[in-house]
Amino acid sequence: MERFRIKSAAVKSDGVVLSSVFAELSRRQLPAGGWAALQSSVQASLESTCLATLAIGSEDSDEARLAQEFLVRVQNPNGSWPAFLGDDQDGAWVTSLAAIALRDVATAIPARLSGIHWLMKCEGKEANWFWRWKFLTADRHVRFDPDKFGWPWIQDTVSWVVPTAFAILALSQVPCACGSLEDIPPRVDLGFEMLMDRACPGGGWNAGSGVVYGSTVAPHPDDTAIALLALNNRTQHPVVQASLEWLERTAQTLTAPWSLAWAILALAAHGRAVALLITTLMALPDLSGNDDTCTLALVCLAADCGRALAAFGVNL
């Protein structure tokens, strides 16, 4: 009975904390519908807006409708989305997040499809024959296979782990590969191969390559978690298994809510137990006072990881 009371008290306490974080996230929504990266800013950040939109959910609320209308309104003419309102008319990696955030919005289907088409045209610079030759011959400081490329942060740069992972998640949500979308499956597979090729030798991922100047680079918790989220249907692959083991060990030591929240989502996506990690996350000090809006949204998503994973297209 005493253990039941303790557990009930913990659940109640977690609920109070989450309500406080959610209320602060809602309060920070800008009048136009987006969210700024920091509470002191008034310039909408598309990463913050997309994650906050996912955290609010798809229920019929004024906040959700305002956010969805904002995302459609600020889309670039070429189908991409900018990193910040008014910037990056050529497009940025957040196009993937916007496509995910608009998945269940019927009125946004044309905008979402336009974003998907942009993603299919976007590729890391190493996809170009000259850059493949350069990385294979003249520039061997960063060791990776340039034939395996993913997506960049911005146009005309090389592939990176996080934008590749989000692009895989966005493209994997497209229900069919018909018409002009028949190239989605092989493009997603190429992204998978790129992630496997860039993994750190002992498991996990950092932002780019696992070996630089002949030295092994240490993995990062958030990069590893986001990559594992995209690899949710490749659990049995040896690289994924090693990375899961590394992240599960590392998650016990994390005190940054951003990294811990991503770790919770990734581990849950692969069927690992996360209840204690969620309790640890909710116990971190002053969550609702965190200046970073993305962190607030991620805390909400991690606390309701089943719904969050469904939004990312992960079937448990």
Phi, psi and omega in degrees: 000319180295319179297324179295318180297318180297316180296316180298320179296320179295317179297317179297317180296317178300320180295321178296315180298314182297318178300321179294317179295316181297318179297319178294320178299314179298320181298329184278356179298130181285156182305328181282347176118343180267187176230144174276161179294322181236152182294341180273355184259159176238004177269123183294133174256130182288327176297311179299317182296316181294315180293322178293321177299317177295322181292322179293325178097179185261007180296157184284087180232158179299320180298315181295314181298318180297319179294316180295318178296323178298314181299318179294320185292327186264006178298141178289155179302332181276003177100347181274178173236148178277158177292323177227150180303123179095354182248172167052059178296340177279344177110156181216175185300336183293352174305321178297314180297321179296318178298322178292316183295334182261010188303317186262016182258106186299320182290345182261008182304312179301318180296317182294317179296323177297321176294321178297317178298321177297317179300323180292334179273340184276134179206156179300152185298335180291352175293336178288139185301322182294317181289328174297316178298318181298314182288335179276337187238298189276326185243096183248016180292321178256117187266106171204165180272108183292348175287346179251097185240156180236238184233148179266171172292315176225165182303149174065032171228170184282170182289146176227161188294308187295309178298328177293317180298315181292324177296320177299315179298316182294314182291328180291345179276349179292123190291337180214159179248056183251171179060233182273007182254015184291344181272002181297309182304311179293329178291320176296317179299322178295322176296320175302313181298322178298315179298318179296320182291329184268000183297149175292146185306325180266007183107151181090176181224152164250198185293327184232252183264152181280347179224125180226132182052037177078000182250141176289134179261138182289143176287158177247140183300314184289319176299317179297316182296316181293320176298317180294328177299317179289337181261029187297337179259016178238033187304325186279351180295137182304320179295319179294318179299313179297321181290323176297317179297318179296315182292323180296321177292315185292325183301330180294341185255356187283136177238353176274120184301326179301308182292319181294320179296316177296320179299318179300313181296317181293314180295320177296324179298335180255017174079015178276152180290133183229002184303315181293326178293323177296318177298319177298317179300314182293338181272353179295144187290141170051050180298316183291343179270002181297132184289336185275117183293323178301321180297317178302314181296318181293324177300316178297319181293317181293325181292333177239060193294332178298311178293322180297316181294323176299320179295326177278359178085018180264121179263118181276000000 
